[in-house]
Amino acid sequence: MVSAADRLGVANFGDAHATVGNYLLYPRRILIEVIKTALKSPNLFTPATTNQIDTDANPFLYVEDENGTISPKSRVIIADNGSEHLVRGEGRPRVVLSRNGGRFLVQGLMAKTVPYGLATGAQQYLDLFESSLVIRCVGRTRTESELLGLTVGSLLLFFSRTIREKTQLHHFGGITVSDTQSEKSDSEVDQAVTNVTVEVSQSVSWLRSQINPTVLADICATVIEI
């Protein structure tokens, strides 16, 4: 039996066929996975002239322990906006993903009537949900924040085609990088933030059918006003 959590879960990067019900969480988790995978390369910024020699040229090397948690050796923190509180007070640069509001584009376009469902006459609907993701690149200095923003923005640009091919995102693009702003963290330590924004959209489909009147009578109770 498939649980509600499974039906509304999110697929991993590369799984372009699994059912995805959580269109709010799915794009954010995909980008976290992509950024983590890319920043795990120690020679991510190795010049072509070195013939791919490992020069340890990644100042934002991401390292995980065997159990999947971030290692003390990691040079960068990667989190979503729901778990950022776990890394407050960290001195390392941070990549924090959040989401802006979104909208449905066609408001439930009926694709077709299907011969299955809870009752005869079930109808399948299709829509597109359009939103944007904001990636906060936090550094201890303005230069560090700008370099981290450049790194993240470049990764999304260079691998945008791969992201579209290996995910269920309908659209991925419109990458923009903000100016770098100074702000204070909870501990009143000065830090700099550069925001990278990317536009995404995802198809959403659902099946709607009428409840069988007999079943409805069995599960309803009559409420009498006293």
Biotite code that builds the C-alpha atoms (Angstrom):
import biotite.structure as struc

atoms = struc.array([
    struc.Atom([0.000, 0.000, 0.000], chain_id="A", res_id=1, res_name="MET", atom_name="CA", element="C"),
    struc.Atom([1.384, 3.398, -1.012], chain_id="A", res_id=2, res_name="VAL", atom_name="CA", element="C"),
    struc.Atom([1.378, 5.951, 1.791], chain_id="A", res_id=3, res_name="SER", atom_name="CA", element="C"),
    struc.Atom([0.401, 9.596, 1.448], chain_id="A", res_id=4, res_name="ALA", atom_name="CA", element="C"),
    struc.Atom([4.018, 10.550, 2.157], chain_id="A", res_id=5, res_name="ALA", atom_name="CA", element="C"),
    struc.Atom([5.159, 8.414, -0.777], chain_id="A", res_id=6, res_name="ASP", atom_name="CA", element="C"),
    struc.Atom([2.527, 9.852, -3.104], chain_id="A", res_id=7, res_name="ARG", atom_name="CA", element="C"),
    struc.Atom([3.452, 13.409, -2.141], chain_id="A", res_id=8, res_name="LEU", atom_name="CA", element="C"),
    struc.Atom([7.166, 12.777, -1.904], chain_id="A", res_id=9, res_name="GLY", atom_name="CA", element="C"),
    struc.Atom([9.869, 14.159, -4.137], chain_id="A", res_id=10, res_name="VAL", atom_name="CA", element="C"),
    struc.Atom([12.121, 12.250, -6.502], chain_id="A", res_id=11, res_name="ALA", atom_name="CA", element="C"),
    struc.Atom([15.897, 12.420, -6.545], chain_id="A", res_id=12, res_name="ASN", atom_name="CA", element="C"),
    struc.Atom([17.896, 14.131, -9.258], chain_id="A", res_id=13, res_name="PHE", atom_name="CA", element="C"),
    struc.Atom([18.076, 11.870, -12.306], chain_id="A", res_id=14, res_name="GLY", atom_name="CA", element="C"),
    struc.Atom([14.734, 10.176, -11.648], chain_id="A", res_id=15, res_name="ASP", atom_name="CA", element="C"),
    struc.Atom([12.585, 11.747, -14.345], chain_id="A", res_id=16, res_name="ALA", atom_name="CA", element="C"),
    struc.Atom([9.701, 9.261, -14.060], chain_id="A", res_id=17, res_name="HIS", atom_name="CA", element="C"),
    struc.Atom([8.847, 9.002, -10.358], chain_id="A", res_id=18, res_name="ALA", atom_name="CA", element="C"),
    struc.Atom([5.603, 10.547, -9.171], chain_id="A", res_id=19, res_name="THR", atom_name="CA", element="C"),
    struc.Atom([6.174, 14.001, -7.692], chain_id="A", res_id=20, res_name="VAL", atom_name="CA", element="C"),
    struc.Atom([3.352, 15.520, -5.692], chain_id="A", res_id=21, res_name="GLY", atom_name="CA", element="C"),
    struc.Atom([5.214, 18.223, -3.779], chain_id="A", res_id=22, res_name="ASN", atom_name="CA", element="C"),
    struc.Atom([5.830, 20.868, -6.445], chain_id="A", res_id=23, res_name="TYR", atom_name="CA", element="C"),
    struc.Atom([6.824, 23.368, -3.733], chain_id="A", res_id=24, res_name="LEU", atom_name="CA", element="C"),
    struc.Atom([9.669, 21.296, -2.284], chain_id="A", res_id=25, res_name="LEU", atom_name="CA", element="C"),
    struc.Atom([10.829, 19.374, -5.361], chain_id="A", res_id=26, res_name="TYR", atom_name="CA", element="C"),
    struc.Atom([12.754, 22.134, -7.246], chain_id="A", res_id=27, res_name="PRO", atom_name="CA", element="C"),
    struc.Atom([14.548, 23.255, -4.089], chain_id="A", res_id=28, res_name="ARG", atom_name="CA", element="C"),
    struc.Atom([15.682, 19.744, -3.212], chain_id="A", res_id=29, res_name="ARG", atom_name="CA", element="C"),
    struc.Atom([16.840, 19.130, -6.771], chain_id="A", res_id=30, res_name="ILE", atom_name="CA", element="C"),
    struc.Atom([19.073, 22.212, -6.778], chain_id="A", res_id=31, res_name="LEU", atom_name="CA", element="C"),
    struc.Atom([20.490, 21.363, -3.350], chain_id="A", res_id=32, res_name="ILE", atom_name="CA", element="C"),
    struc.Atom([21.459, 17.944, -4.692], chain_id="A", res_id=33, res_name="GLU", atom_name="CA", element="C"),
    struc.Atom([23.006, 19.423, -7.851], chain_id="A", res_id=34, res_name="VAL", atom_name="CA", element="C"),
    struc.Atom([25.021, 22.050, -5.966], chain_id="A", res_id=35, res_name="ILE", atom_name="CA", element="C"),
    struc.Atom([26.260, 19.516, -3.412], chain_id="A", res_id=36, res_name="LYS", atom_name="CA", element="C"),
    struc.Atom([27.361, 17.107, -6.143], chain_id="A", res_id=37, res_name="THR", atom_name="CA", element="C"),
    struc.Atom([29.238, 19.809, -8.059], chain_id="A", res_id=38, res_name="ALA", atom_name="CA", element="C"),
    struc.Atom([30.994, 21.293, -5.029], chain_id="A", res_id=39, res_name="LEU", atom_name="CA", element="C"),
    struc.Atom([32.236, 17.863, -3.931], chain_id="A", res_id=40, res_name="LYS", atom_name="CA", element="C"),
    struc.Atom([34.819, 18.046, -6.737], chain_id="A", res_id=41, res_name="SER", atom_name="CA", element="C"),
    struc.Atom([38.168, 19.183, -5.253], chain_id="A", res_id=42, res_name="PRO", atom_name="CA", element="C"),
    struc.Atom([39.406, 20.452, -8.611], chain_id="A", res_id=43, res_name="ASN", atom_name="CA", element="C"),
    struc.Atom([36.199, 22.142, -9.727], chain_id="A", res_id=44, res_name="LEU", atom_name="CA", element="C"),
    struc.Atom([38.098, 25.266, -10.777], chain_id="A", res_id=45, res_name="PHE", atom_name="CA", element="C"),
    struc.Atom([41.184, 23.550, -12.162], chain_id="A", res_id=46, res_name="THR", atom_name="CA", element="C"),
    struc.Atom([42.313, 25.356, -15.346], chain_id="A", res_id=47, res_name="PRO", atom_name="CA", element="C"),
    struc.Atom([42.296, 23.306, -18.539], chain_id="A", res_id=48, res_name="ALA", atom_name="CA", element="C"),
    struc.Atom([46.041, 23.937, -18.916], chain_id="A", res_id=49, res_name="THR", atom_name="CA", element="C"),
    struc.Atom([46.804, 21.681, -15.940], chain_id="A", res_id=50, res_name="THR", atom_name="CA", element="C"),
    struc.Atom([45.566, 18.604, -17.843], chain_id="A", res_id=51, res_name="ASN", atom_name="CA", element="C"),
    struc.Atom([43.003, 17.836, -15.110], chain_id="A", res_id=52, res_name="GLN", atom_name="CA", element="C"),
    struc.Atom([45.650, 17.545, -12.390], chain_id="A", res_id=53, res_name="ILE", atom_name="CA", element="C"),
    struc.Atom([44.080, 17.775, -8.951], chain_id="A", res_id=54, res_name="ASP", atom_name="CA", element="C"),
    struc.Atom([45.302, 21.119, -7.656], chain_id="A", res_id=55, res_name="THR", atom_name="CA", element="C"),
    struc.Atom([42.778, 21.335, -4.794], chain_id="A", res_id=56, res_name="ASP", atom_name="CA", element="C"),
    struc.Atom([41.494, 24.525, -6.370], chain_id="A", res_id=57, res_name="ALA", atom_name="CA", element="C"),
    struc.Atom([37.990, 24.530, -4.887], chain_id="A", res_id=58, res_name="ASN", atom_name="CA", element="C"),
    struc.Atom([37.695, 27.099, -2.059], chain_id="A", res_id=59, res_name="PRO", atom_name="CA", element="C"),
    struc.Atom([34.096, 25.921, -1.479], chain_id="A", res_id=60, res_name="PHE", atom_name="CA", element="C"),
    struc.Atom([34.750, 22.194, -1.296], chain_id="A", res_id=61, res_name="LEU", atom_name="CA", element="C"),
    struc.Atom([31.717, 20.390, 0.151], chain_id="A", res_id=62, res_name="TYR", atom_name="CA", element="C"),
    struc.Atom([32.486, 17.325, 2.282], chain_id="A", res_id=63, res_name="VAL", atom_name="CA", element="C"),
    struc.Atom([30.083, 14.882, 3.953], chain_id="A", res_id=64, res_name="GLU", atom_name="CA", element="C"),
    struc.Atom([30.728, 12.176, 6.533], chain_id="A", res_id=65, res_name="ASP", atom_name="CA", element="C"),
    struc.Atom([29.872, 8.544, 5.838], chain_id="A", res_id=66, res_name="GLU", atom_name="CA", element="C"),
    struc.Atom([26.436, 8.988, 7.402], chain_id="A", res_id=67, res_name="ASN", atom_name="CA", element="C"),
    struc.Atom([25.581, 11.838, 5.028], chain_id="A", res_id=68, res_name="GLY", atom_name="CA", element="C"),
    struc.Atom([25.969, 14.699, 7.494], chain_id="A", res_id=69, res_name="THR", atom_name="CA", element="C"),
    struc.Atom([28.203, 17.657, 6.754], chain_id="A", res_id=70, res_name="ILE", atom_name="CA", element="C"),
    struc.Atom([31.816, 17.120, 7.745], chain_id="A", res_id=71, res_name="SER", atom_name="CA", element="C"),
    struc.Atom([33.894, 19.529, 9.845], chain_id="A", res_id=72, res_name="PRO", atom_name="CA", element="C"),
    struc.Atom([36.301, 19.451, 6.883], chain_id="A", res_id=73, res_name="LYS", atom_name="CA", element="C"),
    struc.Atom([33.710, 20.989, 4.567], chain_id="A", res_id=74, res_name="SER", atom_name="CA", element="C"),
    struc.Atom([34.540, 24.505, 3.447], chain_id="A", res_id=75, res_name="ARG", atom_name="CA", element="C"),
    struc.Atom([30.917, 25.445, 2.748], chain_id="A", res_id=76, res_name="VAL", atom_name="CA", element="C"),
    struc.Atom([27.508, 24.890, 4.328], chain_id="A", res_id=77, res_name="ILE", atom_name="CA", element="C"),
    struc.Atom([24.582, 23.950, 2.042], chain_id="A", res_id=78, res_name="ILE", atom_name="CA", element="C"),
    struc.Atom([21.042, 24.042, 3.449], chain_id="A", res_id=79, res_name="ALA", atom_name="CA", element="C"),
    struc.Atom([17.473, 25.028, 2.695], chain_id="A", res_id=80, res_name="ASP", atom_name="CA", element="C"),
    struc.Atom([15.621, 27.802, 4.457], chain_id="A", res_id=81, res_name="ASN", atom_name="CA", element="C"),
    struc.Atom([13.992, 25.293, 6.799], chain_id="A", res_id=82, res_name="GLY", atom_name="CA", element="C"),
    struc.Atom([17.292, 24.055, 8.216], chain_id="A", res_id=83, res_name="SER", atom_name="CA", element="C"),
    struc.Atom([19.351, 27.250, 8.190], chain_id="A", res_id=84, res_name="GLU", atom_name="CA", element="C"),
    struc.Atom([18.854, 27.610, 11.955], chain_id="A", res_id=85, res_name="HIS", atom_name="CA", element="C"),
    struc.Atom([20.998, 24.491, 12.389], chain_id="A", res_id=86, res_name="LEU", atom_name="CA", element="C"),
    struc.Atom([24.054, 26.316, 11.042], chain_id="A", res_id=87, res_name="VAL", atom_name="CA", element="C"),
    struc.Atom([23.636, 29.712, 12.662], chain_id="A", res_id=88, res_name="ARG", atom_name="CA", element="C"),
    struc.Atom([26.864, 30.958, 14.137], chain_id="A", res_id=89, res_name="GLY", atom_name="CA", element="C"),
    struc.Atom([28.883, 29.095, 11.484], chain_id="A", res_id=90, res_name="GLU", atom_name="CA", element="C"),
    struc.Atom([31.967, 30.905, 10.246], chain_id="A", res_id=91, res_name="GLY", atom_name="CA", element="C"),
    struc.Atom([32.037, 29.036, 6.966], chain_id="A", res_id=92, res_name="ARG", atom_name="CA", element="C"),
    struc.Atom([30.381, 30.441, 3.821], chain_id="A", res_id=93, res_name="PRO", atom_name="CA", element="C"),
    struc.Atom([26.820, 29.220, 3.288], chain_id="A", res_id=94, res_name="ARG", atom_name="CA", element="C"),
    struc.Atom([24.526, 28.399, 0.385], chain_id="A", res_id=95, res_name="VAL", atom_name="CA", element="C"),
    struc.Atom([20.897, 28.628, 1.536], chain_id="A", res_id=96, res_name="VAL", atom_name="CA", element="C"),
    struc.Atom([17.972, 27.896, -0.766], chain_id="A", res_id=97, res_name="LEU", atom_name="CA", element="C"),
    struc.Atom([14.507, 29.380, -0.407], chain_id="A", res_id=98, res_name="SER", atom_name="CA", element="C"),
    struc.Atom([11.494, 29.865, -2.679], chain_id="A", res_id=99, res_name="ARG", atom_name="CA", element="C"),
    struc.Atom([9.479, 32.880, -3.768], chain_id="A", res_id=100, res_name="ASN", atom_name="CA", element="C"),
    struc.Atom([5.728, 32.679, -4.244], chain_id="A", res_id=101, res_name="GLY", atom_name="CA", element="C"),
    struc.Atom([4.364, 31.072, -7.374], chain_id="A", res_id=102, res_name="GLY", atom_name="CA", element="C"),
    struc.Atom([1.249, 30.773, -9.489], chain_id="A", res_id=103, res_name="ARG", atom_name="CA", element="C"),
    struc.Atom([-0.729, 28.292, -11.542], chain_id="A", res_id=104, res_name="PHE", atom_name="CA", element="C"),
    struc.Atom([-0.704, 29.307, -15.188], chain_id="A", res_id=105, res_name="LEU", atom_name="CA", element="C"),
    struc.Atom([-3.825, 27.774, -16.736], chain_id="A", res_id=106, res_name="VAL", atom_name="CA", element="C"),
    struc.Atom([-6.005, 27.129, -13.666], chain_id="A", res_id=107, res_name="GLN", atom_name="CA", element="C"),
    struc.Atom([-6.790, 23.477, -14.226], chain_id="A", res_id=108, res_name="GLY", atom_name="CA", element="C"),
    struc.Atom([-6.856, 22.704, -17.943], chain_id="A", res_id=109, res_name="LEU", atom_name="CA", element="C"),
    struc.Atom([-8.791, 19.451, -18.463], chain_id="A", res_id=110, res_name="MET", atom_name="CA", element="C"),
    struc.Atom([-6.553, 17.158, -20.467], chain_id="A", res_id=111, res_name="ALA", atom_name="CA", element="C"),
    struc.Atom([-8.891, 14.184, -21.005], chain_id="A", res_id=112, res_name="LYS", atom_name="CA", element="C"),
    struc.Atom([-11.568, 11.994, -19.506], chain_id="A", res_id=113, res_name="THR", atom_name="CA", element="C"),
    struc.Atom([-10.190, 8.697, -18.304], chain_id="A", res_id=114, res_name="VAL", atom_name="CA", element="C"),
    struc.Atom([-12.084, 5.394, -17.887], chain_id="A", res_id=115, res_name="PRO", atom_name="CA", element="C"),
    struc.Atom([-10.735, 4.678, -14.412], chain_id="A", res_id=116, res_name="TYR", atom_name="CA", element="C"),
    struc.Atom([-10.839, 6.204, -10.976], chain_id="A", res_id=117, res_name="GLY", atom_name="CA", element="C"),
    struc.Atom([-13.110, 6.086, -7.984], chain_id="A", res_id=118, res_name="LEU", atom_name="CA", element="C"),
    struc.Atom([-16.179, 6.370, -10.182], chain_id="A", res_id=119, res_name="ALA", atom_name="CA", element="C"),
    struc.Atom([-17.205, 6.481, -13.819], chain_id="A", res_id=120, res_name="THR", atom_name="CA", element="C"),
    struc.Atom([-16.392, 9.739, -15.571], chain_id="A", res_id=121, res_name="GLY", atom_name="CA", element="C"),
    struc.Atom([-13.134, 10.524, -13.777], chain_id="A", res_id=122, res_name="ALA", atom_name="CA", element="C"),
    struc.Atom([-11.284, 13.414, -15.367], chain_id="A", res_id=123, res_name="GLN", atom_name="CA", element="C"),
    struc.Atom([-7.570, 14.114, -15.455], chain_id="A", res_id=124, res_name="GLN", atom_name="CA", element="C"),
    struc.Atom([-6.378, 17.700, -15.207], chain_id="A", res_id=125, res_name="TYR", atom_name="CA", element="C"),
    struc.Atom([-3.070, 19.358, -16.023], chain_id="A", res_id=126, res_name="LEU", atom_name="CA", element="C"),
    struc.Atom([-1.551, 22.667, -14.993], chain_id="A", res_id=127, res_name="ASP", atom_name="CA", element="C"),
    struc.Atom([1.818, 24.391, -14.695], chain_id="A", res_id=128, res_name="LEU", atom_name="CA", element="C"),
    struc.Atom([3.137, 25.862, -11.458], chain_id="A", res_id=129, res_name="PHE", atom_name="CA", element="C"),
    struc.Atom([5.610, 28.687, -12.012], chain_id="A", res_id=130, res_name="GLU", atom_name="CA", element="C"),
    struc.Atom([7.900, 30.007, -9.297], chain_id="A", res_id=131, res_name="SER", atom_name="CA", element="C"),
    struc.Atom([11.461, 31.134, -8.633], chain_id="A", res_id=132, res_name="SER", atom_name="CA", element="C"),
    struc.Atom([14.150, 29.905, -6.279], chain_id="A", res_id=133, res_name="LEU", atom_name="CA", element="C"),
    struc.Atom([16.409, 32.241, -4.342], chain_id="A", res_id=134, res_name="VAL", atom_name="CA", element="C"),
    struc.Atom([19.869, 30.980, -3.438], chain_id="A", res_id=135, res_name="ILE", atom_name="CA", element="C"),
    struc.Atom([21.508, 33.060, -0.720], chain_id="A", res_id=136, res_name="ARG", atom_name="CA", element="C"),
    struc.Atom([25.304, 32.977, -1.009], chain_id="A", res_id=137, res_name="CYS", atom_name="CA", element="C"),
    struc.Atom([26.569, 34.156, 2.357], chain_id="A", res_id=138, res_name="VAL", atom_name="CA", element="C"),
    struc.Atom([30.227, 35.003, 2.903], chain_id="A", res_id=139, res_name="GLY", atom_name="CA", element="C"),
    struc.Atom([32.381, 36.507, 5.607], chain_id="A", res_id=140, res_name="ARG", atom_name="CA", element="C"),
    struc.Atom([33.530, 39.221, 3.224], chain_id="A", res_id=141, res_name="THR", atom_name="CA", element="C"),
    struc.Atom([32.067, 40.872, 0.147], chain_id="A", res_id=142, res_name="ARG", atom_name="CA", element="C"),
    struc.Atom([34.629, 39.194, -2.099], chain_id="A", res_id=143, res_name="THR", atom_name="CA", element="C"),
    struc.Atom([33.886, 35.745, -0.671], chain_id="A", res_id=144, res_name="GLU", atom_name="CA", element="C"),
    struc.Atom([30.141, 36.228, -1.107], chain_id="A", res_id=145, res_name="SER", atom_name="CA", element="C"),
    struc.Atom([30.576, 37.428, -4.701], chain_id="A", res_id=146, res_name="GLU", atom_name="CA", element="C"),
    struc.Atom([32.833, 34.492, -5.540], chain_id="A", res_id=147, res_name="LEU", atom_name="CA", element="C"),
    struc.Atom([30.332, 32.047, -4.040], chain_id="A", res_id=148, res_name="LEU", atom_name="CA", element="C"),
    struc.Atom([27.494, 33.713, -5.980], chain_id="A", res_id=149, res_name="GLY", atom_name="CA", element="C"),
    struc.Atom([29.543, 33.518, -9.165], chain_id="A", res_id=150, res_name="LEU", atom_name="CA", element="C"),
    struc.Atom([30.231, 29.848, -8.491], chain_id="A", res_id=151, res_name="THR", atom_name="CA", element="C"),
    struc.Atom([26.589, 28.915, -7.889], chain_id="A", res_id=152, res_name="VAL", atom_name="CA", element="C"),
    struc.Atom([25.278, 30.999, -10.786], chain_id="A", res_id=153, res_name="GLY", atom_name="CA", element="C"),
    struc.Atom([27.854, 29.494, -13.148], chain_id="A", res_id=154, res_name="SER", atom_name="CA", element="C"),
    struc.Atom([27.046, 25.929, -12.061], chain_id="A", res_id=155, res_name="LEU", atom_name="CA", element="C"),
    struc.Atom([23.345, 26.459, -12.747], chain_id="A", res_id=156, res_name="LEU", atom_name="CA", element="C"),
    struc.Atom([24.138, 27.994, -16.135], chain_id="A", res_id=157, res_name="LEU", atom_name="CA", element="C"),
    struc.Atom([26.648, 25.339, -17.216], chain_id="A", res_id=158, res_name="PHE", atom_name="CA", element="C"),
    struc.Atom([24.422, 22.424, -16.163], chain_id="A", res_id=159, res_name="PHE", atom_name="CA", element="C"),
    struc.Atom([21.018, 23.932, -16.987], chain_id="A", res_id=160, res_name="SER", atom_name="CA", element="C"),
    struc.Atom([20.456, 21.570, -19.909], chain_id="A", res_id=161, res_name="ARG", atom_name="CA", element="C"),
    struc.Atom([21.357, 18.534, -17.782], chain_id="A", res_id=162, res_name="THR", atom_name="CA", element="C"),
    struc.Atom([19.031, 19.733, -15.025], chain_id="A", res_id=163, res_name="ILE", atom_name="CA", element="C"),
    struc.Atom([16.145, 20.000, -17.487], chain_id="A", res_id=164, res_name="ARG", atom_name="CA", element="C"),
    struc.Atom([16.857, 16.570, -18.973], chain_id="A", res_id=165, res_name="GLU", atom_name="CA", element="C"),
    struc.Atom([17.237, 14.685, -15.687], chain_id="A", res_id=166, res_name="LYS", atom_name="CA", element="C"),
    struc.Atom([14.401, 16.240, -13.698], chain_id="A", res_id=167, res_name="THR", atom_name="CA", element="C"),
    struc.Atom([10.691, 16.825, -14.007], chain_id="A", res_id=168, res_name="GLN", atom_name="CA", element="C"),
    struc.Atom([11.069, 20.582, -14.256], chain_id="A", res_id=169, res_name="LEU", atom_name="CA", element="C"),
    struc.Atom([9.206, 21.974, -17.262], chain_id="A", res_id=170, res_name="HIS", atom_name="CA", element="C"),
    struc.Atom([11.264, 25.171, -17.370], chain_id="A", res_id=171, res_name="HIS", atom_name="CA", element="C"),
    struc.Atom([14.605, 26.080, -15.817], chain_id="A", res_id=172, res_name="PHE", atom_name="CA", element="C"),
    struc.Atom([16.291, 29.384, -16.662], chain_id="A", res_id=173, res_name="GLY", atom_name="CA", element="C"),
    struc.Atom([16.289, 33.123, -16.192], chain_id="A", res_id=174, res_name="GLY", atom_name="CA", element="C"),
    struc.Atom([19.297, 32.984, -13.875], chain_id="A", res_id=175, res_name="ILE", atom_name="CA", element="C"),
    struc.Atom([20.084, 36.356, -12.296], chain_id="A", res_id=176, res_name="THR", atom_name="CA", element="C"),
    struc.Atom([22.666, 37.472, -9.727], chain_id="A", res_id=177, res_name="VAL", atom_name="CA", element="C"),
    struc.Atom([21.952, 40.358, -7.369], chain_id="A", res_id=178, res_name="SER", atom_name="CA", element="C"),
    struc.Atom([24.322, 42.954, -6.062], chain_id="A", res_id=179, res_name="ASP", atom_name="CA", element="C"),
    struc.Atom([26.113, 42.049, -2.859], chain_id="A", res_id=180, res_name="THR", atom_name="CA", element="C"),
    struc.Atom([24.669, 43.456, 0.352], chain_id="A", res_id=181, res_name="GLN", atom_name="CA", element="C"),
    struc.Atom([26.078, 43.661, 3.861], chain_id="A", res_id=182, res_name="SER", atom_name="CA", element="C"),
    struc.Atom([23.983, 42.385, 6.754], chain_id="A", res_id=183, res_name="GLU", atom_name="CA", element="C"),
    struc.Atom([24.370, 41.191, 10.323], chain_id="A", res_id=184, res_name="LYS", atom_name="CA", element="C"),
    struc.Atom([23.629, 37.671, 11.508], chain_id="A", res_id=185, res_name="SER", atom_name="CA", element="C"),
    struc.Atom([21.970, 36.798, 14.799], chain_id="A", res_id=186, res_name="ASP", atom_name="CA", element="C"),
    struc.Atom([25.322, 37.051, 16.522], chain_id="A", res_id=187, res_name="SER", atom_name="CA", element="C"),
    struc.Atom([25.784, 40.579, 15.120], chain_id="A", res_id=188, res_name="GLU", atom_name="CA", element="C"),
    struc.Atom([28.702, 39.454, 12.980], chain_id="A", res_id=189, res_name="VAL", atom_name="CA", element="C"),
    struc.Atom([29.035, 41.315, 9.714], chain_id="A", res_id=190, res_name="ASP", atom_name="CA", element="C"),
    struc.Atom([28.520, 39.176, 6.635], chain_id="A", res_id=191, res_name="GLN", atom_name="CA", element="C"),
    struc.Atom([27.801, 39.691, 2.950], chain_id="A", res_id=192, res_name="ALA", atom_name="CA", element="C"),
    struc.Atom([24.997, 38.151, 0.879], chain_id="A", res_id=193, res_name="VAL", atom_name="CA", element="C"),
    struc.Atom([24.689, 37.673, -2.881], chain_id="A", res_id=194, res_name="THR", atom_name="CA", element="C"),
    struc.Atom([21.386, 36.266, -4.130], chain_id="A", res_id=195, res_name="ASN", atom_name="CA", element="C"),
    struc.Atom([21.170, 34.019, -7.190], chain_id="A", res_id=196, res_name="VAL", atom_name="CA", element="C"),
    struc.Atom([17.624, 33.653, -8.565], chain_id="A", res_id=197, res_name="THR", atom_name="CA", element="C"),
    struc.Atom([16.440, 31.026, -11.060], chain_id="A", res_id=198, res_name="VAL", atom_name="CA", element="C"),
    struc.Atom([12.987, 30.673, -12.623], chain_id="A", res_id=199, res_name="GLU", atom_name="CA", element="C"),
    struc.Atom([11.391, 27.217, -12.588], chain_id="A", res_id=200, res_name="VAL", atom_name="CA", element="C"),
    struc.Atom([8.068, 25.710, -13.584], chain_id="A", res_id=201, res_name="SER", atom_name="CA", element="C"),
    struc.Atom([6.708, 22.213, -13.157], chain_id="A", res_id=202, res_name="GLN", atom_name="CA", element="C"),
    struc.Atom([3.724, 20.370, -14.568], chain_id="A", res_id=203, res_name="SER", atom_name="CA", element="C"),
    struc.Atom([1.072, 19.335, -12.048], chain_id="A", res_id=204, res_name="VAL", atom_name="CA", element="C"),
    struc.Atom([-1.556, 16.725, -12.860], chain_id="A", res_id=205, res_name="SER", atom_name="CA", element="C"),
    struc.Atom([-4.386, 15.238, -10.825], chain_id="A", res_id=206, res_name="TRP", atom_name="CA", element="C"),
    struc.Atom([-7.402, 12.969, -11.191], chain_id="A", res_id=207, res_name="LEU", atom_name="CA", element="C"),
    struc.Atom([-10.835, 14.134, -10.123], chain_id="A", res_id=208, res_name="ARG", atom_name="CA", element="C"),
    struc.Atom([-13.867, 11.874, -9.866], chain_id="A", res_id=209, res_name="SER", atom_name="CA", element="C"),
    struc.Atom([-17.269, 11.935, -8.200], chain_id="A", res_id=210, res_name="GLN", atom_name="CA", element="C"),
    struc.Atom([-17.797, 10.017, -4.961], chain_id="A", res_id=211, res_name="ILE", atom_name="CA", element="C"),
    struc.Atom([-20.073, 7.022, -5.330], chain_id="A", res_id=212, res_name="ASN", atom_name="CA", element="C"),
    struc.Atom([-23.466, 8.058, -3.827], chain_id="A", res_id=213, res_name="PRO", atom_name="CA", element="C"),
    struc.Atom([-23.792, 4.709, -2.019], chain_id="A", res_id=214, res_name="THR", atom_name="CA", element="C"),
    struc.Atom([-20.381, 5.130, -0.383], chain_id="A", res_id=215, res_name="VAL", atom_name="CA", element="C"),
    struc.Atom([-21.212, 8.727, 0.475], chain_id="A", res_id=216, res_name="LEU", atom_name="CA", element="C"),
    struc.Atom([-24.397, 7.625, 2.281], chain_id="A", res_id=217, res_name="ALA", atom_name="CA", element="C"),
    struc.Atom([-22.442, 5.083, 4.311], chain_id="A", res_id=218, res_name="ASP", atom_name="CA", element="C"),
    struc.Atom([-19.835, 7.541, 5.575], chain_id="A", res_id=219, res_name="ILE", atom_name="CA", element="C"),
    struc.Atom([-22.113, 10.515, 6.285], chain_id="A", res_id=220, res_name="CYS", atom_name="CA", element="C"),
    struc.Atom([-23.950, 11.146, 9.526], chain_id="A", res_id=221, res_name="ALA", atom_name="CA", element="C"),
    struc.Atom([-27.090, 13.209, 9.989], chain_id="A", res_id=222, res_name="THR", atom_name="CA", element="C"),
    struc.Atom([-26.674, 16.236, 12.227], chain_id="A", res_id=223, res_name="VAL", atom_name="CA", element="C"),
    struc.Atom([-29.868, 17.234, 14.082], chain_id="A", res_id=224, res_name="ILE", atom_name="CA", element="C"),
    struc.Atom([-30.063, 20.657, 15.654], chain_id="A", res_id=225, res_name="GLU", atom_name="CA", element="C"),
    struc.Atom([-31.262, 20.497, 19.292], chain_id="A", res_id=226, res_name="ILE", atom_name="CA", element="C"),
])
